[in-house]
Amino acid sequence: MGVVERVLAALTVLAERFRRHTENYGRRMAAKLDTVYQLDASRAQRASAKEKLERWEANHKWQVVTARALGGTDGAKPDAWRMLISQFEACQRRVQTMKATLRSHQVYLDNFADDEAELKAQQAEAHQRLRAALGSFVAMSPETVEPLLAVSQTVECEWIKAAMPEMMASVPIFGMPLNGPESGEAIPQLRPSVRRVSP
């Protein structure tokens, strides 16, 4: 019985780890989707800022040529031009920041996939150990399976039943096997009463 209890405890720990893993994955995925939304918005702002900058430069070609002839320093540029350049560069930095954040989220999500595969492998191994332990347990003391189920948590009962379905079929519950009557045995049915009708 001690082996069964230890395996059930290990499965409980794994189930809790899986629950936390799922919650963390959900939060990280939500953060990624939010970043995708912000990246799309930043790209739209950058495109708008670039369009305004190019339009101004197209409408003020002589000022652009003059400023560049003087070395292209900020002091040689008109204020309106410097402001538009500054807005475009700010949008560009914002896009790059969002792209870096998105890559970071994806790295975490890839790691979550690896962790999930490892957790599933550990769960499969624990279920195999549970099946082996229950097989020995039932072979030695089949009459104690029902008390074991009675003191187990609901999820533990599910693990036990899943681990040994063919063995559970022969365990009596309230005096009747889990698989119902023996094969070929008639199932008792109530016959409908016949009402006598006076002639």
C-alpha positions as CSV (number, residue, x, y, z in Angstrom):
1,M,0.0,0.0,0.0
2,G,2.9,2.3,0.7
3,V,4.1,2.1,-2.9
4,V,0.7,3.0,-4.2
5,E,0.4,6.0,-1.9
6,R,3.9,7.2,-2.9
7,V,3.0,7.0,-6.6
8,L,-0.3,8.7,-6.1
9,A,1.5,11.5,-4.2
10,A,4.0,11.8,-7.1
11,L,1.0,12.1,-9.5
12,T,-0.6,14.8,-7.3
13,V,2.7,16.8,-7.4
14,L,2.9,16.4,-11.2
15,A,-0.7,17.5,-11.6
16,E,-0.1,20.7,-9.6
17,R,3.0,21.4,-11.7
18,F,1.0,20.9,-14.8
19,R,-1.7,23.3,-13.5
20,R,0.9,26.0,-12.8
21,H,2.5,25.4,-16.1
22,T,-0.8,25.8,-17.9
23,E,-1.6,29.0,-16.1
24,N,1.9,30.5,-16.8
25,Y,1.7,29.5,-20.4
26,G,-1.7,31.2,-20.7
27,R,-0.3,34.4,-19.2
28,R,2.7,34.4,-21.4
29,M,0.5,33.7,-24.5
30,A,-1.7,36.6,-23.5
31,A,1.3,38.9,-23.1
32,K,2.6,37.8,-26.6
33,L,-0.8,38.6,-28.2
34,D,-0.8,42.0,-26.5
35,T,2.7,42.6,-27.8
36,V,1.6,41.6,-31.4
37,Y,-1.3,44.2,-31.1
38,Q,1.1,46.9,-29.9
39,L,3.6,46.1,-32.6
40,D,1.0,46.4,-35.3
41,A,-0.1,49.8,-33.8
42,S,3.6,50.9,-33.6
43,R,4.2,50.0,-37.2
44,A,1.1,52.0,-38.3
45,Q,2.4,55.0,-36.3
46,R,5.8,54.6,-37.9
47,A,4.3,54.5,-41.4
48,S,2.3,57.6,-40.7
49,A,5.3,59.5,-39.3
50,K,7.4,58.4,-42.3
51,E,4.7,59.6,-44.7
52,K,4.6,63.0,-42.9
53,L,8.4,63.3,-43.0
54,E,8.7,62.4,-46.7
55,R,5.8,64.8,-47.6
56,W,7.5,67.7,-45.8
57,E,10.9,66.9,-47.5
58,A,9.1,66.8,-50.9
59,N,7.5,70.2,-50.3
60,H,10.7,71.8,-49.0
61,K,13.4,70.5,-51.3
62,W,15.5,73.7,-51.2
63,Q,15.6,73.7,-47.4
64,V,16.6,70.1,-47.4
65,V,19.3,70.7,-49.9
66,T,20.6,73.7,-48.1
67,A,20.6,72.0,-44.7
68,R,22.5,69.0,-46.1
69,A,25.0,71.4,-47.9
70,L,25.7,72.9,-44.5
71,G,26.6,69.5,-43.1
72,G,23.2,68.2,-42.2
73,T,23.5,69.0,-38.5
74,D,20.4,69.7,-36.4
75,G,21.3,73.4,-36.2
76,A,21.1,73.6,-40.0
77,K,17.7,72.0,-40.1
78,P,14.4,73.9,-39.8
79,D,12.5,73.2,-36.6
80,A,9.6,71.5,-38.4
81,W,11.9,69.1,-40.2
82,R,13.8,68.2,-37.0
83,M,10.5,67.6,-35.2
84,L,9.3,65.2,-37.9
85,I,12.6,63.4,-38.0
86,S,12.4,63.0,-34.2
87,Q,8.9,61.6,-34.3
88,F,9.8,59.1,-37.0
89,E,12.9,57.9,-35.1
90,A,10.8,57.5,-31.9
91,C,8.4,55.4,-33.8
92,Q,11.2,53.3,-35.2
93,R,12.7,52.7,-31.7
94,R,9.2,51.7,-30.5
95,V,8.9,49.1,-33.3
96,Q,12.3,47.6,-32.5
97,T,11.4,47.4,-28.8
98,M,8.2,45.6,-29.5
99,K,9.9,43.2,-31.9
100,A,12.5,42.4,-29.2
101,T,9.7,41.8,-26.6
102,L,7.9,39.6,-29.1
103,R,11.0,37.5,-29.6
104,S,11.5,37.2,-25.8
105,H,7.9,36.0,-25.4
106,Q,8.4,33.4,-28.1
107,V,11.5,32.0,-26.4
108,Y,9.6,31.5,-23.2
109,L,6.7,29.8,-25.1
110,D,9.2,27.5,-26.8
111,N,10.6,26.6,-23.4
112,F,7.1,26.0,-22.1
113,A,6.6,23.5,-25.0
114,D,9.7,21.6,-23.9
115,D,8.6,21.7,-20.2
116,E,5.2,20.3,-21.2
117,A,6.7,17.4,-23.1
118,E,8.9,16.6,-20.0
119,L,5.9,16.8,-17.7
120,K,3.9,14.5,-19.9
121,A,6.8,12.0,-20.0
122,Q,7.0,12.0,-16.2
123,Q,3.2,11.6,-15.9
124,A,3.3,8.6,-18.3
125,E,6.1,7.0,-16.3
126,A,4.2,7.6,-13.0
127,H,1.1,6.0,-14.4
128,Q,3.0,3.0,-15.5
129,R,4.5,2.7,-12.0
130,L,1.0,3.0,-10.5
131,R,-0.3,0.3,-12.8
132,A,2.5,-2.1,-11.8
133,A,2.0,-1.3,-8.1
134,L,-1.7,-1.8,-8.2
135,G,-1.3,-5.0,-10.1
136,S,0.8,-6.5,-7.3
137,F,-1.5,-5.0,-4.7
138,V,-4.7,-6.5,-6.2
139,A,-3.0,-9.8,-6.8
140,M,-2.2,-10.1,-3.1
141,S,-5.3,-8.4,-1.5
142,P,-8.1,-7.9,-4.1
143,E,-10.6,-7.3,-1.3
144,T,-8.8,-4.1,-0.2
145,V,-9.3,-2.2,-3.5
146,E,-12.7,-0.9,-2.5
147,P,-11.5,0.5,0.8
148,L,-8.6,2.1,-1.1
149,L,-11.0,3.8,-3.4
150,A,-13.1,4.9,-0.4
151,V,-10.2,6.8,1.2
152,S,-8.8,8.2,-2.1
153,Q,-9.5,11.7,-3.5
154,T,-11.7,11.9,-6.6
155,V,-8.8,12.5,-8.9
156,E,-6.9,9.6,-7.3
157,C,-9.8,7.3,-7.9
158,E,-9.8,8.3,-11.6
159,W,-6.1,7.5,-11.8
160,I,-6.6,4.1,-10.1
161,K,-9.5,3.1,-12.3
162,A,-7.6,4.2,-15.4
163,A,-4.5,2.3,-14.3
164,M,-6.3,-1.1,-14.0
165,P,-9.6,-1.1,-15.9
166,E,-9.7,-4.9,-16.3
167,M,-8.9,-5.4,-12.6
168,M,-11.5,-2.9,-11.6
169,A,-14.2,-4.9,-13.5
170,S,-14.0,-7.6,-10.8
171,V,-14.0,-5.4,-7.8
172,P,-17.5,-5.5,-6.1
173,I,-19.2,-2.2,-5.4
174,F,-22.2,-2.6,-3.1
175,G,-22.2,-6.3,-3.8
176,M,-22.2,-6.0,-7.6
177,P,-19.2,-6.2,-10.0
178,L,-18.4,-3.0,-11.8
179,N,-19.0,-4.6,-15.1
180,G,-22.6,-5.6,-14.2
181,P,-24.0,-9.1,-14.4
182,E,-22.0,-12.1,-15.7
183,S,-21.9,-12.4,-19.4
184,G,-25.0,-14.3,-20.6
185,E,-26.9,-13.7,-17.3
186,A,-30.3,-12.3,-17.7
187,I,-31.0,-8.9,-16.2
188,P,-34.0,-9.0,-13.9
189,Q,-36.8,-6.6,-15.1
190,L,-40.0,-5.5,-13.6
191,R,-43.0,-6.8,-15.6
192,P,-45.8,-4.3,-16.1
193,S,-48.9,-5.0,-14.0
194,V,-51.9,-6.2,-16.0
195,R,-55.1,-4.3,-15.2
196,R,-58.2,-6.6,-15.2
197,V,-61.1,-5.2,-17.0
198,S,-64.6,-6.1,-15.9
199,P,-66.7,-7.7,-18.6
